[in-house]
Every structure is written in C-alpha cells, then in structure tokens.
Amino acid sequence: MGMNDIKRRDAQYVAHTYARFPIHITEGEGSVVTDDEGKEYIDLGSGIAVNTFGVCDKVWQKAVIEQLGRVQHASNLYFTDPCVRLAEMLCARTGMSRVFFSNSGAESNECAIKAARKYAAQVLGTDYTTIITLKNSFHGRTITTLAATGQDVFHKDFQPLTPGFVHATPNDLADLERLLNENRCAAVMMELVQGEGGVRELDAEFVKGAERLAHEHGALVVIDEVQTGNGRTGKLYAYMHYGIQPDIVSTAKGLGGGLPIGATMFNEKTADILGPGDHGSTFVGNPVSCAGAVSILERIDDALLSRVQAKSNMIRTALTGAPGVEEVTGLGLMLGVKTARPAGDVVAECMENGVLVLKAKDRVRLLPALNIPEEQLQKAVKVLRAACAPKE
C-alpha cells in the first residue's frame, strides 16, 4: 500500500484524532526504521518511549513468540507464569510490595487514583478525596486522568470532568502547602519530568519537600512514571534520582517494549488497599505482554543505565550552546530542546534529513531507544544540531 493510498484510506476509516507525519513506516531494525519508498530514518522517538530496545529486538521477539506458542490469554480467573514473574521482578527492583497490571498509562493512573481515594477514605475519612497534581502535568486522556492533568487545553470540550483535583505550581512548595491546607487531600501526584508539558524536570528540593508535606498531612505520594520509568531517565524509575520512596507508582510505555501494558505498584502501606472486586480488567496481566515486559526489565541493569546517562551527557554536550539551541532539559534519554526556530520546523528538517524527533509544546523532544548505538546517535544529533541553527 503506497503513501497516497494509505493516506486516503486512513482519512476515510480512521478517526481523525492524530496529525500524522507524512511517513509510511513499513519495517525497521534497532533504531532505524524504513518507509514505503525505502528511505531510512534514525528514530529518536521510539514509539513515544515505548520501543525500549528499538524495533524488532530479537530477545523481546523470542520471549513474545515463545509465549504465543503456549497461551496468548487466560484472563485473571487463572494463574499464569509471566504475570507473577513480572510482578515479583518489579517488587524486587523497587522495594514496592504489590502490583496491579493494566493495559496503558492512563489505566495505571486510574488505578493509582482509585487506590489513593480508598486509602484516604479508610485512614483519614470519606471526605478526604482531593488529589493535588501539578500545573503543566499530563496523566492521560480518560475523563478522570484528564481532570488530573494540569493543562486547560486538554479539558476543553470534555466537561464536566471528574471532580476532586486541584493543581499546584511546579517547584513552588508554598503553593503546594496552601492547597494541602485548603483541601482534604488523599494524595499528591507528580510526574518528575513533565513530558507532554515540555520535558521539564522538577527540582530536587521541591520533590523532597512535597514528600514531606504530603506525609505530614496524611496524604499519599503518587509518582506517575508512565513515560519516565523503565530506565528512560538513567535510573530504573525517575524517583530514584530524588531519594524519595513513593506510596504508589504508576508506569507503562517502555515496560512492554512494544506491547500494551501498564503497572501500578503499591508500597507496604498501600499494598492491601484494593481487595477482591475493587478493580479489574479482562486483558490485564496478559501473558504475552508480561513475557515481553520480563525480557525488557531483566536487561535494564546498572551497565545499561550507566550507558543511558553517558549518552544523555553526550547529547547535552553537543547541543548546549549550539547555534539556535536555547536550553536542554530533562533526564537521561528523555530530553527537551528549546530552539530559537519553531520546534515544528526543526522536526520537519530533521525528518527530511533522515532523523525522527518529536515535539512537546515549544520543544523538540528526544526519546531514543535506550540501546541506540552511539554512532547512530552522534549522526542523528549532528542532523538535529544543524536543523536548530538559524536560517538566513
């Protein structure tokens, strides 16, 4: 199917919710994808932080195919090995106590919100329902996770949203404390790097202070690691950079390596808050998705994380102070580049020259596979640097 044909059919049959780039990707390997005309691109987006080890990763493929040969789905009425193994691995690597699996980041956040409210009802009182999130945050596209999202642009046309959310100013402890004092709060929920909000990392002092203030008020600390998790920032989870221990952690995206899966992790305090019938889903803990996730998680070791941080430093060194580059933000291989030129123009020039990058607000967003070869990364960054430079 050629580009013109696929664009026509897409316009006719697919809901018009995506502004797609004019590329028809047909195959790929590692961090290189190929379009229908045979043009190759170095991919610095990895399916929006999903393809942790790139396209057609052989270890991941083997794990998924072997599980497909056993059983592809069983439902949560029965036990399956990959589900239990993945949960055990997550708990062992994080110090958390239990896991609820889901199908997406929004669902993992929905689970976290439900658990936080049930915990507060039992421990603080049934009127402790408010959850504080941050302005400029993004937590998903369901009605409840849109309400949690601290950006008005996502709220338009979908009112009324789920009540019970207020939004604090990032890196402003006084504003957070004010909201804790003014509301009966169940939890404080944060992304430690605001991805859709422009790839802005939170200050360490603010995060530590937020943990302290939340716990002083009896509220839980919920960390949204949907995009930051699974090695993306150079630690297994971004909260590990900040020296905090959350009560609930949500994650998704890179955990599955290309298959849909999310996870909500609970510490000892919250481990038993959800009981039989409180939450569920037909597909969650799917053995194929879990088998793929096991193959991803068991390879995110200290050596890989060290290389992620080294690659991050290389990108920052190459771009910081370069012509047309105003700022580089983020952690690990989740970086935002503020450019003098419109970010959309930079993205288009990179694409023309064989490099795929993303956009987040006014910034170019970089989310390459964690194992992208350094030679490919250096080549791609050189293209990006050139695209950032002002044009006469």
Secondary structure, DSSP 8 states (H G I E B T S, - for coil): --HHHHHHHHHHHS-S-----S--EEEEEBTEEEETTS-EEEESSHHHHT-TT-BT-HHHHHHHHHHHTT-S---TTS--HHHHHHHHHHHHHH---EEEEESSHHHHHHHHHHHHHHHHHHHT-TT--EEEEEBT----SSHHHHHHSB-GGGTTTS-S--S-EEEE-TT-HHHHHHHHHHS-EEEEEE-SEETTTTSEE--HHHHHHHHHHHHHTT-EEEEEETTTTTTTTSSSSGGGGTT---SEEEE-GGGSTTS--EEEEE-TTTTTSS-TTSS--SSTT-HHHHHHHHHHHTT--HHHHHHHHHHHHHHHHHHTT-TTEEEEEEETTEEEEEESS-HHHHHHHHHHTTEE-EEETTEEEE---TT--HHHHHHHHHHHHHHHS---
